[in-house]
Amino acid sequence: MSEFVQNDGENVQESPSSTQQRIVVQQTESYVQKAAGFWIRFWAYTVDLLVLSSIGMLLVKPIFRLFSIDINNPSWYAPISIVTAVIFYLYFVLMTKFFAQTIGKMIFGIRVIPKNKGKLTWGNVIFREWIGRLISIIPFNLPYIVAAFTPKKQAIHDYIADTLVVHENTYDKKEKVSYKQVPVANELQETNEF
């Protein structure tokens, strides 16, 4: 059975064979951006919907009225529906690609980053903001609610695009402790004197 002895702040293990082993404990710290949770993302998305609604009320509807185009047709293929859908997707795609945030995310201090820590590509953005949002039309917005239960707070569209949504100025501290056994050199060394 081995016994541990404290020696100058390091643990030294004495083994029965009289050879000593020193256990070196190495502790490293790193900081990673904190993942943005479900509720802050929900409120950012709500602000984005208000922005898009304002654009529709202030720009799209007056232009349609100016050209006497029907704005009361509830079908999905009506001109007003198509234009608002195009504006909706363009808003999310372009804002995310060029700023990594929408206006709602800017207000709440969160941003979209790729999992590989590189730069957002068009592929990331298209899959996240266009295809991911089409998938997220599922009833009760279940693909969005997934973000409340995943370790890195990823929704389904984040998994599809390999992205994360993080706080800009908040970090989590990650500590890693590693142990290594190294033999202890004889402390009695011969000295050459003249």
Buried (B, 14 or more C-beta within 10 A) or exposed (E): EEEEEEEEEEBBBBEEEEEBBBEEEEEEEEEEBBBBBBEBBBBBBEBBEEBBEEBBEEEBBEEBEEEEBEBEEEEEEBBBBEBBEEBBBEBBBEBBBEBBBBBBBBBBBBBBBBBEEEEBBEEBBBBBBBEBBEBBEEEEEEBBBBBEEBEBBBBBBBBBBBBBBBBBEEEEEEEEEEEEEEEBEEEEEEEEEE
